[in-house]
Amino acid sequence: MASASVVALPALQACGGGGASPTPAPQPTGPTQLQLDNMNASRFLAQAAWGGNQAQIDTVRTTGTRAWLQSEMTRPQSQSMKDWLIAKGYNDATVSSNVNGEGGWVNAMWAKLFAGGDAVRQRAVLAWSEIFVVSALGLPISWRNFALANHWENLEKHAFGNFRNLLEAVTLSSAMGTYLNMKGNQKTDPVTGRAPDENYAREVMQLFTIGLYQLNADGSLKLDAAGKPIETYDNNDIQGLARVFTGWNTAPGQDPQGVLATAAYRHGLPMTLNANLHSPEEKRFLGVTIAAGTDGTTSLKIALDTLFNHPNTAPFVCRQLIQRLVTSNPSAAYVDRVASVFANNGQGVRGDLQAVWLAMLLDSEAKQMPTAASAGKLREPVVRLVQWGRTFQATSSDGLWSLGHTEADTSLGQMPLLAPSVFNFFRPGYVPPNTALSSQKLVAPELQIATEPTVTGYINYMAGTVNNARNVRADYANELALASTPAALVASLSLLLAAGAVSDANQALIVQAIASMPDGTDAARSNRVYAAVVLVMASADYLIQR
């Protein structure tokens, strides 16, 4: 970790007669304790939320990371996406784009990410949304704004609750039901040859709970006698579980307030069971047998309980959460420590996500600056954009928040709720081919979308964003006060955006570039700040979160 710039005062000359020993040259000094504390607090904020400004760093430093995190996790949820959509008129059924379009959820989501008062919860929701993937690309339904809003709200509600409740809420949501075909899934019809759809049964195991291969408690693979991974489930398990997920469909009901159209209102309700369409047969999966004739609600409970209590679920889920917030390659011991808290929060409760978050972010492996060159993670483009907005307290000039999108060459190349498939924008096990990482058998998930077009598109997009040319504009008051002293400006940005990790050599290059720019007018100082922010956020020292 590069130290923050420290100015050494010149040594005072000794007074007295001749013959005095020459004053020794000042020795290089490291960062002060206050500077180290600031760096550690900034680094913690980058993991737990979206980074922070100096005031937020001061709060973490004085409050302590545990107390701060516990307080943040209990903050009230910010305005719901549904309420935001209603407030902006997206419930107006006379506007065809509201019924069949999707622009509303885009604005509502960015509003929460940028301006919601529950920053830690929103950071957690982004992580959950990359595990429990729902994409607008797979929702060919009317009023999809409200289906996506409900999915986001389910993740918010249960982000720090219990994983079992989160799993059930996601399973029965209208958005997930549509996206992975559980909604309208029906029992076998021997006349037509219809069989239960297997899509959700497959993905709830492969991606949401237990994964493809049996795991040890520390997330490492269990191997058979031949040294090969052991599959967690087979096609018979998929077929048995698929029968559980039959008979569920859109809930009935109309908005008692008369605010939402019927279809929009029903997207906010969990799906309900039509017993006549539920498979009555015996259901076998993962070593469990549900007797023939068991009702659909009981069958669903048994299935979700089975997945929740499976020994794979804790390490499988916890490793992905660590990857999303802390490091791409957590040690087996780190995964084991967090997974053990998932299994038992110390009071006999399994799946306590608040306890998991505390264990994950307060673990020694998260708190200590790593020394290995392969440690850390690439900040994903969405996180970079939101960090910029949060750090500089960006606001919308018109109340709308239509920001980055998935275009690789002109935008971020990534956007929540718009993944190309249920596998997200990047896989947790992605290994960049023909790299030093691959030779060390290490993964780098976010590098799956780090292509030449996305790298160029990101820098160009940020250059056209940090200069306040869009409707979302940052407050650079503190930075403008430093614009005439480039070294101080760059050191401050290194602390706020990269936890002080921008190397001395790279800081010197950025300072040189900023110092070459005009100064003396408000416009000139603004341009200096814009350039400094872009150059820091384009540096490898920033892009790799350590």
Stockholm file with secondary structure:
# STOCKHOLM 1.0

chainA/1-546         MASASVVALPALQACGGGGASPTPAPQPTGPTQLQLDNMNASRFLAQAAWGGNQAQIDTVRTTGTRAWLQSEMTRPQSQSMKDWLIAKGYNDATVSSNVNGEGGWVNAMWAKLFAGGDAVRQRAVLAWSEIFVVSALGLPISWRNFALANHWENLEKHAFGNFRNLLEAVTLSSAMGTYLNMKGNQKTDPVTGRAPDENYAREVMQLFTIGLYQLNADGSLKLDAAGKPIETYDNNDIQGLARVFTGWNTAPGQDPQGVLATAAYRHGLPMTLNANLHSPEEKRFLGVTIAAGTDGTTSLKIALDTLFNHPNTAPFVCRQLIQRLVTSNPSAAYVDRVASVFANNGQGVRGDLQAVWLAMLLDSEAKQMPTAASAGKLREPVVRLVQWGRTFQATSSDGLWSLGHTEADTSLGQMPLLAPSVFNFFRPGYVPPNTALSSQKLVAPELQIATEPTVTGYINYMAGTVNNARNVRADYANELALASTPAALVASLSLLLAAGAVSDANQALIVQAIASMPDGTDAARSNRVYAAVVLVMASADYLIQR
#=GR chainA/1-546 SS CCCCCCCCCCCCCCCSSTTCCCCCCCCCCCCCHHHHHHHHHHHHHHHHSSCCCHHHHHHHHHHCHHHHHHHHHTSCCCSCHHHHHHHTTTTCTTSHHHHHCCHHHHHHHHHHHHHCSCHHHHHHHHHHHTTSCCCGGGCCSTTHHHHHHHHHHHHHHHTTSBHHHHHHHHHTCHHHHHHTTCTTCCCCBTTTTBCCCCHHHHHHHHTTTSCSBCBCTTSCBCBCTTSCBCBSCCHHHHHHHHHHTCSEECCCCCCTTSCSCHHHHHTTSCCEECGGGSCCSCEEETTEEECTTCCHHHHHHHHHHHHHHSTTHHHHHHHHHHHHHTCSSCCHHHHHHHHHHHHCCSSSCSCBHHHHHHHHHHSHHHHSCCCSTTCSEECCHHHHHHHHHHHTTCEESSSCCCCCCSCTTTSCSCCTTCCSSTTCSSCTTCCCTTSHHHHTTCCCGGGGGCCHHHHHHHHHHHHTTTTSCSSEECCCHHHHTTTTSHHHHHHHHHHHHHTTCSCHHHHHHHHHHHHTSCCSSHHHHHHHHHHHHHHHHHSHHHHEEC
#=GC SS_cons         CCCCCCCCCCCCCCCSSTTCCCCCCCCCCCCCHHHHHHHHHHHHHHHHSSCCCHHHHHHHHHHCHHHHHHHHHTSCCCSCHHHHHHHTTTTCTTSHHHHHCCHHHHHHHHHHHHHCSCHHHHHHHHHHHTTSCCCGGGCCSTTHHHHHHHHHHHHHHHTTSBHHHHHHHHHTCHHHHHHTTCTTCCCCBTTTTBCCCCHHHHHHHHTTTSCSBCBCTTSCBCBCTTSCBCBSCCHHHHHHHHHHTCSEECCCCCCTTSCSCHHHHHTTSCCEECGGGSCCSCEEETTEEECTTCCHHHHHHHHHHHHHHSTTHHHHHHHHHHHHHTCSSCCHHHHHHHHHHHHCCSSSCSCBHHHHHHHHHHSHHHHSCCCSTTCSEECCHHHHHHHHHHHTTCEESSSCCCCCCSCTTTSCSCCTTCCSSTTCSSCTTCCCTTSHHHHTTCCCGGGGGCCHHHHHHHHHHHHTTTTSCSSEECCCHHHHTTTTSHHHHHHHHHHHHHTTCSCHHHHHHHHHHHHTSCCSSHHHHHHHHHHHHHHHHHSHHHHEEC
//
